[in-house]
């Protein structure tokens, strides 16, 4: 289970972030409260992504065989793409 | 090297073995895996047969839906044509979309999974072959019956996404809408059954050594596909259930005058509907990734990035559903979030496209039919992807919404992303199951006709849409400048039709099904499906050391065929396959597999009968059919979960594995877990519906039953779960005689029934009925779901008691017991959560 969580962690954060934004915008509509909450959710998810990225890179360095290294590097890529996606996804709270 | 299960990877070094194999092993394998002949052939469960029939059936529906499209295009070729009256046209476009999406696209890729996955993973078969057979027959029988509604003027006519209020009883009073709502019930069941099979198959039946990083990309794609079905389909299952309940019982889920909301349907539908596009696209993308490497004769560029892209698509596709609802007046911020997500989803698709282009550029592709279809699909899909980004931009979408621009966009995506890759796959993999390959000469004609026809038909359609022609109109007035583009589109449609006709001729001339005498690896693929096979799949199951084992080990085919790897024989005298661990594919135990049986076929016929008879309001026959379906399923299960005489068996090179296993690592446990996720997702979507309706119409909400009712309800559920878990614990004590574990499970079922009855009664006491308001409707939907689960619990408890009475509940652990206990515990948890939510929110919370 730990391996799967590491592998999918970044993408899970991405999904959590999206649904968090959806709930915020649905409940608080287009208000300053919604923008603030969206930014808070975004910040929390960015921190989670950064931690996951660091954990994946550590796991990559510590890997003692090809499969473990492959999983760790895929996890790092997932966390990295999630990091960018979360920023992109959070931008409308500032721009719209 | 690290081990996942305690298996010593050094044991792999014993393969390939060098000793000669004993005489008669191959003959025994052939005898055990022999397919029945004559009429009994219908009871076959081998994936070679079921997979091929499944693909054939999906292709049949493609042709049927295509014929509908041609008739529609003929109607639209000129203004004011009188070929199709308006009502019939409505049925035609609804059936075209519904059949293409539900009866062709999803089943086609699922069918390819059933056909190709065991071969690619070098498994003897997928882990639940009877489930595959059931899924196929339910789909075929139900699908054909559903299609026939068209001949009686009873086909659904509300569009493939069936928006209420148009599809509510007020505006669609006949049974046409019910045909859609109930008619696709069996397709949902079939898709879920297939998804369970694929998840467990990919994660638990891979050849030893096939670690996640060596898994064929198609297996990755099918894994993501199956998980998406498991997460996405429950939404449409719940949606169709709610709309049918509204139509049949007047429960106003979608009626805003009584606290419902029509937009709830759109949310439920598109939470399934948009991922559905990727559910269709991802397996096709997996096929492309497999073929492009073989056809370019070089390893796939960016394997790891493609896996990332598949996974990312699987996740983000669930965050874009509302881009189909940009014109419904959602909050600006919501619309902006969905717009951003819709643009972001093009990134993973782009990663795959660039990877394919790089693979073609690096390799040495030949000019053959599958390559042409791949490249044609690539170009077409990219155009569709670009227009997809255009409609992700909200202001553009407001202009193009519901116009022919959207029709053009979705056809570019689906034909480029799925249909062309599927035809490439037909040409590429046909030699795997046919004595002759398909014709290259005819194939090129097929491609050019279809590719040119596609562009001729759909490129002008963008213009037609931008000039203002709405979709779903049965005709139009002259003088609006739509005549020329419509005529061109119709010519293109006929070109596609001609291409498909040529393909059918090619099939008739060259495709000759076989399992053992196939044309073979015509295009030089490097993955395991090109090993020599029989009905038992490969003679022995190889140890996998790379992603393209056939390229890296030229002797592999001979060694596998000579029985020098795992399972060169039948170790127990039964059908069997290796169950391996999910990450590193280490051998764990030997699964005994069921053989041919008529019960899945009968179960499928009665399942389809249940839904279709319900549609025509023949309630008593429908109930009888449903009961018979359940009895058939129980009868087929009755023969399973029985240990064989040999508790352990030599699976090759002196490696000994158990032949019966229980607990969380078994394939049955995994399948039940996946099923519970499906049920859990239905519950989650019901919770969403409940909260959504409160959010939009709180004025219709009334006080729930008093909080003290919670005590017996939660107590009943806790007792049910407790007795079930105690029963499992006691099973291990072989001397238990006073209360046999099966009796405890019956008591647990009794408590589940008690808790449900109290829950239901407490709501009845408040006077709130399902027809009162949106609150009443959703509360009763929760009760209906809980009622269904409780009935299943009772059935499972009785089934377990019957097995116990016959002495086939093994001690100290038993899979049937484990799965029953899991189900009861889940039912108790869901019942508790529903009771808490509906009583404490709104109000106490």
Interface residues (C-beta under 8 A of the other chain):
Chain A: X3 X8 X11 X12 X14 X15 X18 X19 X21 X22 X25 X26 X27 X29 X30 X34 X35 X38 X64 X65 X66 X67 X68 X70 X71 X73 X74 X77 X78 X81 X85 X88 X89 X91 X92 X93 X95 X96
Chain B: X1 X2 X211 X212 X213 X304 X305 X307 X308 X311 X312 X314 X315 X316 X318 X319 X331 X332 X333 X334 X336 X337 X339 X340 X341 X344 X347 X583 X584 X695
